[in-house]
């Protein structure tokens, strides 16, 4: 009888050990260990005045995800798993961005988050995402900081490319001497203003007017009248929200301005709905959009060909417009994540981040990227690639040159930090 009782307790003990063992992380079948899906959270403006900085980005991302999934998915270790893009419209409103981050991280369990293009919405989610160790790969270097340990950036070189634009104007239009700056008064606008004014000082422009208007502004006629009263040769719209930029270009046309206009982005089809094509050629539309240009890096040209086949004129998902920068920029961020997962062999955000930063350079849609930014942003977490400058010619944006931001900063960097501090935009002022 005692033998049977002892045997029973032995069996109970063995069963308990097995239950605990299979419940522990890392135990059980390898099938249970492998994630079923690699989830990318897209937390960007899909509606509202800044929708042009978010919604078009889904075109390139969908091409990227569909192509990966056709191959079996993203390579994680020695297996491929499907990629899923989960979207949330933050409307470029910080409180909605935080709401979206909570939903994407806690409910959807995303592996990586692409935050809003830059500014207040991106800042609003940093503490929450960092506490949950969620890797974020943003677009703009200015969002970096030593305390934002789970943020990498690498879409494009905003706001640094404004300095390149000003350099290009000075070199190619030396008769343009007087500069006016006008853009919205928010975190994004202040970053851009600082770099525009730093470059203006570096290259000898006479700044005759600056205006940071309220984001509640609806009537841009008086805004532009005040600008034109100073008779500028160049007007920088900086990183003006898409709807604001279009409204100001319309006013510039109606009020007879014929000088040069610089901005972070252009969407010529939208501008041409308001002004004649010839007017865009008159004001040059200095910006950057290498996506459709023959001089673009091979990977970008390949993505552009796929974009045209899927979203271009007469294509199955024709979007009724030309391609521009936002169509490819978020894809560049997703591909940085893909490379990090390949290097780390896991979706774990910490491991992916560390694997990427351990590389001297990484592949990028814009060419070979190097990590940069320590002096200005307190950390070298921005994947920097050469930047293009474009003008509007013959009915489209045309790349007129490629420039190295690091080289520009090495020569003129002394002007940048004082202007960043003037606008309260250095990482230690946040």
QUINOR-V452469 format. One record per residue. SS is DSSP state (2 for helix, 1 for strand, 0 for the rest). OMEGA is omega in radians with two decimals (999 if undefined). Layout:
ss=SS omega=OMEGA
ss=SS omega=OMEGA
//
This chain:
ss=0 omega=3.12
ss=2 omega=3.13
ss=2 omega=-3.12
ss=2 omega=3.13
ss=2 omega=3.13
ss=2 omega=3.14
ss=2 omega=3.14
ss=2 omega=3.14
ss=2 omega=3.08
ss=2 omega=3.14
ss=2 omega=3.11
ss=2 omega=-3.13
ss=2 omega=3.12
ss=2 omega=3.14
ss=2 omega=3.12
ss=2 omega=3.14
ss=2 omega=-3.13
ss=2 omega=3.13
ss=2 omega=3.14
ss=2 omega=-3.10
ss=2 omega=-3.11
ss=2 omega=3.11
ss=2 omega=-3.10
ss=0 omega=3.05
ss=0 omega=3.12
ss=0 omega=3.12
ss=0 omega=-3.12
ss=0 omega=-3.03
ss=0 omega=3.11
ss=2 omega=3.13
ss=2 omega=3.14
ss=2 omega=-3.11
ss=2 omega=-3.03
ss=0 omega=3.08
ss=0 omega=-3.13
ss=0 omega=-3.07
ss=1 omega=2.98
ss=1 omega=-3.00
ss=1 omega=3.09
ss=1 omega=3.07
ss=1 omega=-3.13
ss=1 omega=-3.02
ss=1 omega=-2.97
ss=1 omega=3.11
ss=0 omega=3.11
ss=0 omega=3.08
ss=0 omega=3.14
ss=0 omega=-3.03
ss=0 omega=-3.11
ss=0 omega=-3.11
ss=2 omega=3.12
ss=2 omega=3.08
ss=2 omega=-3.09
ss=0 omega=-3.01
ss=0 omega=-3.13
ss=0 omega=-3.13
ss=2 omega=3.13
ss=2 omega=3.13
ss=2 omega=3.13
ss=2 omega=3.14
ss=2 omega=3.13
ss=2 omega=3.07
ss=2 omega=-3.13
ss=2 omega=-3.08
ss=2 omega=-3.12
ss=2 omega=3.12
ss=2 omega=3.09
ss=2 omega=-3.10
ss=2 omega=3.07
ss=2 omega=3.10
ss=0 omega=-3.11
ss=0 omega=3.09
ss=0 omega=-3.14
ss=1 omega=3.13
ss=1 omega=3.10
ss=1 omega=-3.01
ss=0 omega=3.14
ss=0 omega=-3.12
ss=1 omega=3.04
ss=1 omega=3.11
ss=1 omega=-3.08
ss=1 omega=3.05
ss=1 omega=3.08
ss=1 omega=3.06
ss=1 omega=3.13
ss=1 omega=-3.03
ss=1 omega=3.00
ss=1 omega=-3.11
ss=1 omega=3.13
ss=0 omega=3.12
ss=0 omega=-3.09
ss=0 omega=3.12
ss=0 omega=-3.05
ss=2 omega=-3.13
ss=2 omega=3.11
ss=2 omega=3.07
ss=2 omega=3.12
ss=2 omega=3.07
ss=2 omega=3.13
ss=2 omega=3.12
ss=2 omega=3.12
ss=2 omega=-3.12
ss=2 omega=-3.08
ss=2 omega=-3.09
ss=2 omega=-3.04
ss=2 omega=-3.09
ss=2 omega=-3.07
ss=0 omega=3.08
ss=0 omega=-3.13
ss=0 omega=3.13
ss=0 omega=3.13
ss=1 omega=-3.09
ss=1 omega=2.95
ss=1 omega=-3.11
ss=0 omega=3.12
ss=0 omega=-2.99
ss=0 omega=3.07
ss=0 omega=2.95
ss=0 omega=-2.98
ss=2 omega=-3.13
ss=2 omega=3.10
ss=2 omega=3.12
ss=2 omega=-3.04
ss=2 omega=-3.04
ss=2 omega=-2.97
ss=2 omega=-3.08
ss=2 omega=-3.11
ss=2 omega=-3.12
ss=2 omega=3.14
ss=2 omega=3.11
ss=2 omega=-3.14
ss=0 omega=3.09
ss=0 omega=3.10
ss=0 omega=3.13
ss=1 omega=3.04
ss=1 omega=3.01
ss=1 omega=-3.07
ss=1 omega=-3.07
ss=0 omega=-2.87
ss=0 omega=-3.07
ss=2 omega=-3.06
ss=2 omega=3.12
ss=2 omega=-3.11
ss=0 omega=3.05
ss=0 omega=-3.09
ss=0 omega=-3.11
ss=0 omega=-3.11
ss=0 omega=-2.92
ss=0 omega=3.11
ss=0 omega=3.11
ss=1 omega=2.91
ss=1 omega=3.08
ss=1 omega=-3.11
ss=0 omega=3.03
ss=0 omega=-3.12
ss=0 omega=-3.05
ss=0 omega=3.04
ss=0 omega=-0.04
ss=0 omega=-3.03
ss=2 omega=-3.07
ss=2 omega=3.05
ss=2 omega=3.09
ss=2 omega=3.10
ss=2 omega=3.11
ss=2 omega=-3.11
ss=2 omega=3.08
ss=2 omega=-3.13
ss=2 omega=-3.13
ss=2 omega=-3.11
ss=2 omega=-3.11
ss=2 omega=-3.00
ss=2 omega=3.11
ss=0 omega=-3.03
ss=0 omega=3.12
ss=0 omega=3.14
ss=0 omega=-3.02
ss=0 omega=-3.05
ss=1 omega=-3.06
ss=1 omega=2.97
ss=1 omega=3.12
ss=1 omega=3.09
ss=1 omega=3.04
ss=1 omega=-3.04
ss=1 omega=-3.12
ss=0 omega=3.00
ss=0 omega=-3.08
ss=2 omega=3.13
ss=2 omega=-3.14
ss=2 omega=-3.12
ss=2 omega=3.04
ss=2 omega=-3.11
ss=2 omega=-3.13
ss=2 omega=-3.11
ss=2 omega=-3.11
ss=2 omega=3.07
ss=2 omega=-3.08
ss=2 omega=3.04
ss=2 omega=3.14
ss=2 omega=3.10
ss=2 omega=3.10
ss=2 omega=-3.12
ss=2 omega=-3.02
ss=0 omega=2.95
ss=0 omega=3.06
ss=0 omega=3.02
ss=1 omega=-3.12
ss=1 omega=-3.04
ss=1 omega=-3.09
ss=1 omega=2.95
ss=1 omega=3.10
ss=1 omega=3.03
ss=1 omega=-3.03
ss=1 omega=-3.13
ss=0 omega=3.09
ss=0 omega=3.07
ss=0 omega=-3.08
ss=0 omega=3.11
ss=0 omega=-3.10
ss=0 omega=-3.08
ss=0 omega=3.10
ss=2 omega=3.12
ss=2 omega=3.09
ss=2 omega=-3.10
ss=2 omega=3.09
ss=2 omega=3.14
ss=2 omega=3.10
ss=2 omega=-3.03
ss=2 omega=3.10
ss=0 omega=3.14
ss=0 omega=3.06
ss=0 omega=-3.11
ss=0 omega=3.01
ss=0 omega=-3.13
ss=1 omega=3.02
ss=1 omega=3.02
ss=1 omega=3.03
ss=0 omega=3.09
ss=0 omega=3.14
ss=0 omega=-3.11
ss=0 omega=3.10
ss=0 omega=-3.07
ss=2 omega=-3.11
ss=2 omega=3.10
ss=2 omega=-3.12
ss=2 omega=-3.13
ss=2 omega=3.14
ss=2 omega=-3.14
ss=2 omega=3.08
ss=2 omega=3.09
ss=2 omega=3.12
ss=2 omega=3.09
ss=2 omega=3.12
ss=2 omega=-3.08
ss=2 omega=-3.12
ss=0 omega=2.92
ss=0 omega=3.13
ss=0 omega=-3.13
ss=0 omega=3.09
ss=0 omega=-3.09
ss=1 omega=3.07
ss=1 omega=3.12
ss=1 omega=3.10
ss=0 omega=-3.13
ss=0 omega=-3.12
ss=0 omega=2.99
ss=0 omega=3.04
ss=0 omega=-2.94
ss=2 omega=3.13
ss=2 omega=3.11
ss=2 omega=3.09
ss=2 omega=-3.09
ss=2 omega=3.00
ss=0 omega=-3.09
ss=0 omega=-3.09
ss=0 omega=3.11
ss=0 omega=3.09
ss=2 omega=-3.11
ss=2 omega=-3.13
ss=2 omega=3.11
ss=2 omega=3.07
ss=2 omega=3.13
ss=2 omega=-3.06
ss=0 omega=3.02
ss=0 omega=-3.11
ss=0 omega=3.14
ss=1 omega=-3.12
ss=1 omega=3.07
ss=0 omega=3.04
ss=0 omega=-3.10
ss=0 omega=-2.93
ss=0 omega=-3.05
ss=0 omega=-3.01
ss=0 omega=3.12
ss=0 omega=-3.13
ss=0 omega=-3.11
ss=0 omega=3.06
ss=0 omega=-3.02
ss=2 omega=-3.10
ss=2 omega=3.13
ss=2 omega=3.11
ss=2 omega=3.11
ss=2 omega=3.10
ss=2 omega=3.13
ss=2 omega=3.12
ss=2 omega=3.11
ss=2 omega=3.11
ss=2 omega=-3.13
ss=2 omega=-3.12
ss=2 omega=-3.08
ss=2 omega=-2.99
ss=2 omega=-3.08
ss=0 omega=-3.11
ss=0 omega=3.12
ss=0 omega=-3.13
ss=0 omega=-3.10
ss=0 omega=-3.12
ss=0 omega=-3.09
ss=0 omega=-3.12
ss=0 omega=3.03
ss=0 omega=3.12
ss=0 omega=3.03
ss=0 omega=3.07
ss=0 omega=3.03
ss=0 omega=-2.90
ss=0 omega=-3.06
ss=2 omega=-3.14
ss=2 omega=-3.09
ss=2 omega=-2.97
ss=2 omega=-3.13
ss=2 omega=3.08
ss=2 omega=3.09
ss=2 omega=3.13
ss=2 omega=3.12
ss=2 omega=-3.13
ss=2 omega=3.00
ss=2 omega=3.08
ss=2 omega=3.13
ss=2 omega=3.13
ss=2 omega=3.13
ss=2 omega=3.09
ss=2 omega=3.10
ss=2 omega=-3.12
ss=2 omega=-3.06
ss=2 omega=-3.10
ss=0 omega=-3.11
ss=0 omega=3.05
ss=0 omega=-3.11
ss=0 omega=-3.04
ss=2 omega=-3.14
ss=2 omega=-3.12
ss=2 omega=3.13
ss=2 omega=3.10
ss=2 omega=-3.08
ss=2 omega=3.13
ss=2 omega=3.13
ss=2 omega=-3.08
ss=2 omega=3.10
ss=0 omega=-3.11
ss=0 omega=3.05
ss=0 omega=3.10
ss=1 omega=3.13
ss=1 omega=3.08
ss=1 omega=-3.06
ss=1 omega=3.09
ss=0 omega=-3.12
ss=0 omega=-3.12
ss=1 omega=3.09
ss=1 omega=-3.09
ss=1 omega=3.04
ss=1 omega=-3.14
ss=1 omega=-3.00
ss=1 omega=2.95
ss=0 omega=-2.99
ss=2 omega=-3.03
ss=2 omega=-3.07
ss=2 omega=-3.01
ss=2 omega=3.07
ss=0 omega=-3.13
ss=0 omega=3.12
ss=0 omega=-3.11
ss=0 omega=3.12
ss=1 omega=3.10
ss=1 omega=-3.01
ss=1 omega=3.06
ss=0 omega=3.06
ss=0 omega=-3.12
ss=1 omega=3.09
ss=1 omega=2.94
ss=1 omega=-3.11
ss=1 omega=2.98
ss=1 omega=3.06
ss=1 omega=-3.14
ss=1 omega=3.05
ss=0 omega=3.03
ss=0 omega=-3.13
ss=1 omega=3.04
ss=1 omega=-3.10
ss=1 omega=3.10
ss=1 omega=-3.09
ss=1 omega=3.10
ss=1 omega=3.08
ss=1 omega=-3.04
ss=1 omega=3.13
ss=0 omega=-3.11
ss=2 omega=3.14
ss=2 omega=3.10
ss=2 omega=3.11
ss=2 omega=-3.11
ss=2 omega=3.11
ss=2 omega=-3.10
ss=2 omega=-2.98
ss=2 omega=-3.04
ss=2 omega=-3.11
ss=2 omega=-3.11
ss=2 omega=-2.96
ss=2 omega=-3.01
ss=2 omega=3.08
ss=2 omega=3.11
ss=2 omega=3.04
ss=2 omega=3.10
ss=2 omega=3.12
ss=2 omega=-3.13
ss=0 omega=3.09
ss=0 omega=-3.01
ss=0 omega=3.06
ss=0 omega=-3.05
ss=2 omega=-3.12
ss=2 omega=3.07
ss=2 omega=-3.09
ss=0 omega=999
//
